[in-house]
Amino acid sequence: MHLSNYRTGVESIDKKILDLLKEVPAEDLDLIAELLVSGIRLGLEDVNRGELKLTNSALKELRHSFSVFAPYRTERKATLFGSARIAAGDPAYISAKEFGAAMAERNWMVMTGAGPGIMAAGLEGAGKDRSFGINIKLPFESSANEFIANDPKLINFKYFFTRKVIFMKETHGYALLPGGFGTMDEAFELLTLMQTGKSPLTPVVLLDPPGSTYWDRWLDFVRLELLDGGLISENDLSLIHISKDPQAAADHLCHFYSSYHSMRYVKGRLVIRTNRTIGNEELFSLNSSFEDLLTSGSIERSAPSESEIEDSDFLDLERITFQYNQSSQSRLRLLIDEINDYGAK
């Protein structure tokens, strides 16, 4: 193999990297080479020890997380966010526990921050075999709850940003219960990432326990200050769904994947993979309703592309594809909803 144009700048070191890669029994050696080049360049450039420690810790946390999740790549996973201060027996705790149990019954796994409160409730409901703990080390709250402690599916993070990367990478749906600054941060960040296309579209349920108005008032603020102020569009609200019933919240997450499966880009075209065939009448309807998403052409059925075949990428699934404008994520979410709702008729 040859190094890309991304090199250390020292010919003798670049040669040693190539020689070292001959001993690595792995695919994608070009990317591994660039990782090595980055490490060497950090040593050659004006980077202090603190910056090296940050980069090293982040890379190690990500590497370890990838290895923990690798055996569960085919499993759907729901993330549960909410306050660590909610006590057992509180209506919010009960709702979180019931939601965790409902997702496990539907063969999903459940991820939480591994702390107390809502996080513990979700894992208690899901059970040990269906639980992941994504813990953050804090001076005042760093030990994992009893339902995930000492489990090999518990990962401890030093940095919030690497922890969030793993949450967003591994999650197929979210349920958020009442919480403080952290829950607000998680809610707005995941919505921002989906709105801007930096994270895959996934269902987000705002789950209020009985008697709570937490998410209703949050939505009042969003409508009054963000929507009425012209800071978001009405379509952006399609990214969220408010529920007061854990079973209905679980159904909402599962319904998102009833007809829709996943998506990827191939040579600038968006490929949407589905669990069923999109018929001619439905295809005509999608083209009529979502023409604004297209930069040219139309929404079409397609066979797996060469890239997908090379990657063995869900070759058994049906596909539609189109030239997507990449600027209307909330409208794209509505297209997915249309596919799912049509399949439910």
N, C-alpha and C positions, 0 to 999 in steps of 0.2 A: 504494500500500500504506500501512498504518498501523503504527506501532510498537506492540509489546505493552506491557503495564504495566511491563516492564523498560526503564527509560529513564535518561538521565543526570541528570535533575532540573533541567536548564537548557533552557528551551523553545527558545531560539535555536540551541543545539547540536543538539537533537533534530531541528529543522527542517532543519539543514544535513546531518545524516545521511540523512534522507529524500531530500533533493535529490541527494546523492552517489550513493545507490543507483539513481537513475534512469539513471546512466551505467554501471551494472554489468550486463553481459549474462549473467545467471546465474539459475538457479532457486533456490528456498529463500532468497529475499531476507530473509525474517523472521529466519532464523538468522544470516545475514551481518550484519544490523542489530544483533543482540544481541552479536555479536563486537565490532563497532565500539563499542557502548555500553560493553562491559566495558573496552576499552582507554581510552576517555575517562574512565570512572569511576576507573580506577587513577590517572589524572593528577589528578583532582579530590579524591581521598581521601588520607588520611595514609599513603601508601605510599612507602617509601624506594627509593633507586636500586638496591640489591641485589635487592629484591623485584621491581622492574620488570624487571631483567635476567633473573631466573629465569623470570618469566612469558613474556617476549619470546623467550628461547632455547627454552623448551619448545614454544611455539606454532610457531616456525620449524622446529624439528626434526620436529614432527608434520606440518606442511604439506608439507615436503620429502619425508617418508616416504610420505605419501599419493600424491604425484605419481609417485614411483618405482614403487610397487606397482600403480598404476592400470592399466597395460597387461596385468597378470598376474592380474586379479581372478578370472578363470574357472579358473585353474590351482590344483590341489591343492598344498599346501606342507607339508613335514614339517620340524620344527625338531629339531636335534640339540644336546644339551647334554652337557658333560663337561669334564674337566680340560685346561687349557692346558699342563700339565707332562708330558703323555704324549709320549714320543719316537716318531718314525717307526720301525716295525718291532715295537713293543710289541704284544702281543695285542689290547689295547684300541684302539690306532690301526688295526690291521688290521680289527677288527670295525666300527669307525666308517666306514672307507673302504668296506667291503663293503656296509654298510647304505646309504650314500649312493648307491652304484652301483645297488643293488637298487631304491631309490625312483625313480631316474632311468629305469631300465628300465620301471618301471610308470607312466611319464609324470608323475611328481610332480616338483616342485622341492624343493630342500633349502636350509634356512636354518641358519646357525650364527652364533656371535658373531664370526667372521672372524679370530680370533686363531690361535695355534699349537695343537699338540696335537690333541685330539679335533676341534676346530673345523676345523682344516686338513684332517684326514683325511676328514671328511664331504664337504667341498667337492671334494677331490681325487677321491673316488669318484663324485660326482654329475657332475662336469665343468662347464666354464665356463658353458655355455648354460643349465644347470639349477640354478645356484647363486645364492644371495643371501647377502650379508655384512652383519650387523647389529653393527657395531663399537662398542666403548665406548672413549673416550679416557681412558687411565690414564697416570700419570707413568712407570710401569715397563713398560707393555705396551700400546702404543697403535697400532702399525702393523699393517695387515692382512696376512694370510698371502699367499703367492705365488699362490695359486689364485683369489683374488678381488681382489687389489690392482689399482687403476686400472680396475676394472669399473664400469660405470654402475649396476649392481645392488648396489653397496657403499654403505652409509649409515653415517656416523660420528655418534655420539651423545655429548653431554656428560653427560647425566643417565641414570642407571640406570632411573628410573621411566618416562621417555618410551620408552626402549628396550624395556622390558618391555611397555608398552602395545602397541607394534607387534608384538612376538613373539606376544602373546596374540590380537591382532586378526587377524593374517594366517595363523596356523597352523591346519592341519587335523589335525595329529597330532604327537606328540612321541616321541623316543627319547632316553633318558638313559643315558649310560655313566658309569663311575666318575669322581668329581671331588671337589673340596674344598668349602669353604664356599659358593662361588657356585653349584655344582651342587645342593647341599642347599637353598639359598635358592630356586632356580628350581623344584625338585621340589615343595617344600611350598607355594610360592606358587601354582603353577598348580593343584595339587590343592585348595587352599583356595578359589580363585576358582571352580572347577567345583563344589565341594561346596556353596558358598553361592549358586550361580546367577549369579555376577557375570561368568562367562565361559562361552561355549558348551561343551557336552560334546564332547570330542574324545578319541581313543584315546591312551593313555600307555603306552609300553613301556619297562621298565627292562631295559636290555640289558647282560648280563654277558659279557665275553670268556671264552674257554676258560680253565679253572683258577681263575677269580675267584669269590669268595663275597660280593662287595661288596653286591649288592642282596638276596641271601638274608639276610645279617646285618642289613641295614637293615630288611627286613620282619620279622625276629625282634624288633627293637626296637619297631617300630610295633605288632606284635601284643601284645607283653608290656606295654609302657608305655602305649600309647594305647588299644588295643582292650580288653585285660583291665582297664584302669583306667577304662573307661567313658567315655573321652574322644572316641571315634569309634564308629561302628556297624560291624557286620560287612559291611553293604552298601557302606560307603565303600570297602572294598577292591576293589570291582568297578571302581573308577576306574583301577586299575593292572593291568598284565600283565607278568610277568617272563619273559624269554626269554634264551637263550644262543646263539641262531642269528640272524644278521642277516637272512637270507631269511625266516625265520618272523616276525621282528619287522616286516618290511616287509609281509608278508601280513596281519598283525594290523591294521595301520593301514588297509590297503586294504579288508579285510573289513568294517570299521566303516561304510564307505560303499557296501557291496554292494547292500543294499536301502534303508537309510536314506540320505537326502540332506542334509537341513537342517531347521531349525525357526525359527519366529518366533511372536510373540504378536499376536493380532488381537482387539481389544476384550475383553481379559481371558481369551481362550481360547488354548490352546497349539495351534498348527498344526504337525504333523510331515509334512514332504514326503518322499515315497518314490519310488524308481526303478521300482516295480512296484505293481500293485494288491493291496491287502490284501483277501483273500477273506472270505466270511461265516464260515467255520469258524475262520479265524485271528482275525478280529475278535472272535468269541465268546470265544476263548481269552484274548485280551488283556484283555477286560473282566473275565473271571473271575480272572485272575492279578494284575491291577494295579488292582483296584477302589479300593485304598487311596490311589491318586494323585488320585482324583476328589473334587471338592467337591460335585458334583451331576451328574446326567445320566449319560451313558455315552460311551465312545470310539466315534466315528462317522466314516464316510467323508464327505468334503465336496468341493465344488467350490471354486475360488479365490474368496476374498472380494473385496468391492469394493476394499478397501485394497490387496490383492495385485494386482488387475487394474490399478489406478491406477499401481502401482510396476512393472508388468510383471515380477512377481516369480515366476520359475520356473513359468509358467503351464502348461507342458507336463507337469508332474509330477503324480503322484497325491498325495492328502492324506488324513490322518485328523486329527481335532480333538477336544478335550475340555477341560472346565473343570478345570485343573490346580491342585493345592494350593500349588505353588511352594515346597515345603519338603522335597522328597524327591528331590534331584538324583541320588543314587546309585541309587535305585529307578527313576528315569527312565532312567538308563543301562542298567539291566537290561532295561527295556522295549525299548530300542533293540537290545540284544543279542538279545532274543527275536525281534524282527522280522528281523534279519539271519540268525540261525540257522535260522529257519523258511524263509526264502528259499533257504537253501543245501541244504535237504532234497531 
